[in-house]
Amino acid sequence: MDDFTKISKEQWKYVTDENLSAKEVVQFLKNDMRVRTFTDNLAAVTSIAEIDKRLAEGLYGIKQGLGEQAQLDNIRRKVRNWMNNKNLPTDREEIFQICFALELDLEQADKLISRLTEQGIHYRNQREMVYAYCLKHGLSYMTGREMLIELQGESVTSGIPGDKHEDVSVKTSSPKTHMMRRVFLQVDAKEDLFTFILNHRAQMGTGHNTAYEYFCKMLATLSGENMAGEDTYSMEYIAEHYLRLNIPVDKRTSGYSTVQKMVKKYWPGARNIKAMKSRLEDVNRKTLLLLYLVTGGVWEKEYEEIDEAYVPFDEFLETHCKKMNKMLMDCGMSRVDPRNIFDCLVLYCLRPEDEVFMSERMEELVLEVFET
């Protein structure tokens, strides 16, 4: 068992302890928690020697290829900040550049991207599919850029040569990312990749269909759409009465601690929920986790024995963790991580207690986090 696994297990055990109070878990987050760093994430996917030097030089080469006026010393400084967990990269394009700079393979890159953005490679996104192809075949970032430019001038063809990569599952109007990935993994030749992308260009996009399906199911449960004869609630009502959970409404972040910033970041408001529902905004991981908590993990019609009072503590916790992780992995998102600040709060909320809902636990935690 490596050190990262040890730390994760220790923190998992701590935040799910039956006797832990909300105040104690927030104090743990502020003072004792060992958050997974940028360096930790790199070490989890590669053991390259002098990785900071290799990364800086690789990024410098990419910037030169793009014709950008970049100074090697400035890039080295940026990499040092990343390695010291400051000003971390969040832009997906830059994170793909990091993968190419370190010459990662497809599996390593997907793992790193997932760790840094909480979302792995999106195979319904044309740009990311091309980058994935280049990573799979050991091609450069600049080759990927050239392929994207070439694709812009291409037109739809009649089909993949010999139909050897055809898959009926992606002919639907709303294909799942994992379906597209399955077909992508069969593609070897660049020409076949181009043909596949061009023939399914209308089905591609930046949104995540599986995440949207989970989002809509849980929203329907909260709005009353799944309950015959019940009143239905607006997105504004749901955001304010179910999802706010004591989070401050102001947009300021100045003066906030790291924990406060991490908890508040991407917290959905009414505007976000409406935009996600109408597909103007992608459904993010935090929104799915919050919806899981406020629905109690129950949005299907089937009876679930796990929510009965007689179910043992450990079994209750394990079952909800598995169900939550299945949802996240179905969406191509990273699993619940005990070294992630927000995820620790989620884990604490999963503990069973008579007549105390998961969302009520989160309300109590948020009050403690933002206590002045």
ZIMOFEN-V253809 format. One record per helix or strand of 2 or more residues. SS is the DSSP state (h for helix, s for strand). FROM is the first residue (numbers start at 1). TO is the last residue. If there is no record, write none. Layout:
# ZIMOFEN-V253809
[[SS & FROM & TO] [SS & FROM & TO]]
This chain:
# ZIMOFEN-V253809
[[h & 3 & 15] [h & 22 & 31] [h & 38 & 45] [h & 51 & 65] [h & 72 & 83] [h & 92 & 101] [h & 106 & 117] [h & 126 & 136] [h & 141 & 152] [h & 161 & 163] [h & 168 & 170] [h & 177 & 184] [h & 190 & 199] [h & 201 & 203] [h & 209 & 223] [h & 235 & 243] [h & 258 & 264] [h & 270 & 277] [h & 285 & 295] [h & 305 & 307] [h & 313 & 330] [h & 341 & 349] [h & 358 & 369]]
